[in-house]
């Protein structure tokens, strides 16, 4: 698919959501890394450099604030347990 670009999630520059990429999971533009994976890495104590080395890619440092912002959006929503 030459020229294909994943769809941006809301107004984010680095966060994308497209069924053609990771089955529609939120991902980091220009990578095949899910936002949830990056959050798991950060939660386990990995640094930005650790993440970059572990996945052998050029993880865009500029994406990190957006990863945290989208996470805060989800944790700020209400969930009612049945």
N, C-alpha and C positions, 0 to 999 in steps of 0.2 A: 504494500500500500504506500507507494511513494507520495510524499507530501502530506500524509495523514498526520493530524495533530489531535491529541485527546482533548475532550471538552473540559473547559475550566470549571471548577467547582465554585459556585457563587461568584464573587468578585475577586477571588484569590489569583495571584500571579503564578504561584508554585504548586498549588493543590489542584489536582485534576480528578475527574470521575467520569469514566467512560467504559461502557460494556466491553470494548475491544482491548482494554488494558486491565489486567488482574481481575477480570470478571466484574468490573464496575466499582471495586473497592477504591477508596480515596488513596491517591498515590502522589508521589513527588514528580513533577514535570521533568522530563528528560531522563528519568530512571525507571526501573521496574520495582521500585521499593514502595511498599504500602505505608501509609501514615501510621497505621497501627503497629507495624514492625519497628518503625523509628521510635515510637513512644515506648514500646517494650524494651528496646535497647537503652533508652535514656533512663527508664525506671530501674533497670538492672545495673545502672552505674557506668554505662559506657560513655566515653567522651565523643565529641564530634570526630576526632581523629580515629578513635577506635571503630566508629561506624564506617567511616570512609575506607579504612583498611580492611575491615571484615567483609565488605561487599564488593571490593575491588571496583569501585566506581568513583566518579567525581561527584560526590554528594554536594549539592549546592548549599553552602553555608547560609545563604540568604533565605533558604526555605525553612530554616529552623523556627523563626518566630511565627510563621504561618502554621506550622505543624502544631505548635503549642496553642495558638489562637483557635484553631479548629477543634482541638481537644477540649478547650474551655467551653466552646459552644455546646458540645455534646454533654458535658458534665453539668452544664447550667440548665439543661432541659429537665422537665419533670417526668418522672417515671413512677407509676402507681403499681405496687405489687398487689396481686389478687389474693 
